[in-house]
Amino acid sequence: MTSETATPSSPISSSEARRAARNAGAIAAATLLSRGMQFAWQLFFSAALGPAILGIYGTVSGFTQIGTSISAFGMSPIVIRDVAQHPERAGKYLTTTLFIQTLLALLAYVVLNLAAAAGGYSEAVRVFLALSAVNLIIDTLGNMCFDLLLAREKMVTTSIVSIAHVVVLIALAGLGLLGGYSLFGIYAGVTVAGILRSAALWVLAWRSGIRPAWPLDRSLAKPLLVNSAPLAVTAFITLAYQQVDKLVTNRIIGDTETGYLVAAFVIFFGVVELLNTTILTAFYPLMARSYGDGKNEQFGFMVEKLAFFTLLICLPITLVVSVFSHWLTMPIWRENLRPAAGVLSILIWYALIMMVGNNLSQAMLVQNKQRRLLIIKICGLGVNLLLLALLLPAMGVHGAPLSSVVAEGSVFVLLLVNFRAVGWSIGSLAPRVLRLLLVGVVAGAVMLLLRESSWPLALAAGLVIYTAGVLGLRVLADADWDLLYRLVAALPGGAWIRRCWKRDVTVNW
């Protein structure tokens, strides 16, 4: 409808829809820009620090990332939901989170430092963890206001703060690094930038009329803790699953080897964020709406296409990074990080399996199967820990990415076994996936055979063979081409493309 007035058949007015689109656009733009800047910054300082110091940094980062699950305690989604429904409760929620999350952040600080000491980590790791973990408290004070501003639909201003925070962080940490202060300079810059971010968010909250309402409302605090606990456990397992490689590697084989793993992980996370996380975030609301009562075939169709196209697009990227990692990273890393290229050549396969599996994980969240998904993640964490203990002493740092690949492969198999949806048929998808994998094997073999003589020629030949194989073996079904045609038509310049590419498909978006 085009009317500005909401009707029973159109419960959301066009003005509300425009506001929602503007807010979503602000968040998406801020996320892409801030993550892009962070990725570039991480590439820079990973090359500047060197493997030993980078290993310390990665280990400390692993601890603090896990610590965020304690300080945040899964409260953000609940606070945002409740305050969006009852704006008048913003002050009470600010009081509640100020009291509870500040205590949890202090608890996280103590627990992390005790864990590092009990785990026998080096003095350098413990000292820098003591400095870095202070930011858990600082960031928590800002995040509680950030959540309330999101609930009040202040997405534009919060997005500006997020971008400004990253810019200031990079500038201050960069000055500290270039000034010769190494990790001390980086952590000092991060701390100052965090203080400025939290102060800005409190000022914005205050100006929006969000102020603590004392005394503490115990009737609000107790259910908030109870309802957040499952989310907190899930966040802890998820973060532990992501960070355990660095923590165990550092403890068993030391800082330098961990530095190679951390450098490879920088590119790993950049690939996943760019090619997977952003897309899934954008598709999540549409997936949730299409699921409905669970009987809509469109949901299963969407999951199938997302998983298949993720594999189709990411497989050649994985092949290129894996086969040519040494050549591709030469402009980025110094000679002392050369061994990280070998780690990356294995780790990138972990990224491929994860990106395809993330489509199924998100679909299970839509189906409200969080508990089953949590059990699957726990199984993957157990497999990873066991393999790390076995492979790291025998293979060195290369055992870490290999254990991650096997563990994530186990998780993916469990996801396939457990996921069910109307419109999803693994039997109809399997033949095309097998043909695609065959094409990937041939293209990868050609790249390997030719890379020593001329790696640019090997790369080009492999991609040509991959493209020709996808077209020649009819990896894409008619429904895939129809979907691609609709997506292309929806892009800027789609009308011009449709003049050149004719297909008997009704474009209805």
Secondary structure, DSSP 8 states (H G I E B T S, - for coil): ---SS-BTTB-S-HHHHHHHHHHHHHHHHHHHHHHHHHHHHHHHHHHHH-HHHHHHHHHHHHHHHHHHHHHHTT-HHHHHHHHHH-GGGHHHHHHHHHHHHHHHHHHHHHHHHHHHHHTT--HHHHHHHHHHTHHHHHHHHHHHHHHHHHHTT-HHHHHHHHHHHHHHHHHHHHHHIIIIIHHHHHHHHHHHHHHHHHHHHHHHHHHTT----SS--HHHHHHHHHHHHHHHHHHHHHHHHHHHHHHHHHHHH-HHHHHHHHHHHHHHHHHHIIIIIHHHHHHHHHHHHHHTTTT-HHHHHHHHHHHHHHHHHHHHHHHHHHHSHHHHHTTTS-GGGTHHHHHHHHHHHHHHHHHHHHHHHHHHHHTT-HHHHHHHHHHHHHHHHHHHHHHHHHHGGGHHHHHHHHHHHHHHHHHHHH---TT--HHHHHHHHHHHHHHHHHHHHHHHHHTTT-HHHHHHHHHHHHHHHHHHTT-S-HHHHHHHHHHHHHSTTHHHHHHHS--S-----
